Amino acid sequence: MYTVYYAEHDSPEETRTGMVSAPSELVAHRIAEMQFTNSTIKKIMQLAPTEDEMKFPGARFIKGEFRPVIHQDDLM
């Protein structure tokens, strides 16, 4: 997930923010160009995963506890 900082051509002094989901910064930039047409992309920054995402990458919250996903097919 990436945060996009952009300015519309109508109001270049006003910086706006948006979000795009992409596998890399290059792809995020291309998606942002398509999503925020008539805008100048100023900056793209990757969102850092939260501590829980790092600690429990495939976890499920069940009965008040994070429990690990044992099999990949559990994700579906």
Beta strands, then each sheet from edge to edge (+ up, - down):
strand 1: 2-8
strand 2: 16-20
strand 3: 39-46
strand 4: 60-62
strand 5: 65-67
sheet 1: 2+ 1- 3+
sheet 2: 4+ 5-
end
